[in-house]
Amino acid sequence: MFVQLKTILVTEGHAEKMVERFAAEGIIEQQPGFVDLSVLKKKQRKGNEEVLIMIRWESEEAWKAWETSDIHLAGHRANRGKPAPSFILESRQDVFHVLGQKFYAEPTPR
């Protein structure tokens, strides 16, 4: 498994806009090797909000195929030259190989 993490810092009160942008139905769900996408908001009381978008892929090859696909690149080209929304303060992307996992196991009846 391979995980892509996007960390986005937005001004207070704008985290929901990231949910709308990333959790809405799109084309990524149809990409071979796509597993799931989660949008997380860091728990905090006030101030700027940190949003994490976690996209899980079956493999690094599946992620690379998405990153270089015509449809993905076309989306980026369509936004080229447009300023980022003013509420986005910073963003970064990291990718990880999953080296271990645990899953919930139903307790065995006694």
N, C-alpha and C positions, 0 to 999 in steps of 0.2 A: 504494500500500500504506500501511497505517496500523498503528502498533504501540502496544500498551498495555503498560506496564511497571509491575509491582508490586514494590516493594522492601520486604522484611520482615526485621527484625532479631530474631533469636530467641536464647535462652540456649544456651550450648554443649551440644551433643548433641541438639538438637531440630530440626535442619534436615530430617531424614527425615520428620518429621510434616508438613512443608509439601509434600514430594514426595507423600506419601499423599493429602493434601487436594486438591492441584491436578492431579496427573498421573493420578489415578484416572478411570475412564470416567465421563462425565457428560453433561449436555445441551448444553454449549457446542459440542460437535463437530457437532451437528445444525443449528446456527444458520447461515442463509445468509450467506456472506461470510467465515466463519471459515476461516483458513488453517492455523494450527497453534499449539501451546502448548508452551513449553519451560520447565522448572524448572532453574535454575542455582544452584549454591552457590559463593560466593566462596572461592577457595583461600586458606587460612590455617592456621596451626599450632595455635592454641588460642584460647580466648576466645569471646565471642559470635559467632554465625554470621549472615552476610548471605545471604539467599536472594532471587533475582530470578526473577519469573515473567514471561515474555515471551509475549504473545499477539499474533499477527499476523492482521490483517484485510485483506480485499481493498480496503476503503475506509473512510473516516471514517463514512460513512453506514451501513455494515454494523455498525460498532462501536456507533454511536448506537442502531441498531435493537435490538441485544442489550441495551445498558444500559437501555433503556426497555421491554423486552419484559415481558409479564406474568409469564412463568416466572422470569426473572432477578429481578424485583422481589419476587416471592413468596418466593424464597429468602432475600432480605435481610429481608423482613418476619418470616419464621420465626425469624430470629436476633435480632430487635430486642429489646433489654432484657437479652439474655444477655451476661454478661461475656466479654471475649476471653480465650482461654487464657492462663494466667499466664506461659507461656514466650515469648509474643510481647511484645517490648519496645517496638517501634515499627513503623509501616508507612506507606507513602505510595504514591501512584499518579501516574504521569506518562504522557502520550500524545504520540506523535510522528508526523509525516508522513515517510515514507521518500522521500528526495530522490535517492538513487542506490543501486544495487546492483551487485554482481559475483557471478558464479556460476562454479563450477569448470568448466573446459573441458578435455575430453580432449585431450592433446597430439596433434598431427597426425603420422602416420607419415612417416618420411623415406625 
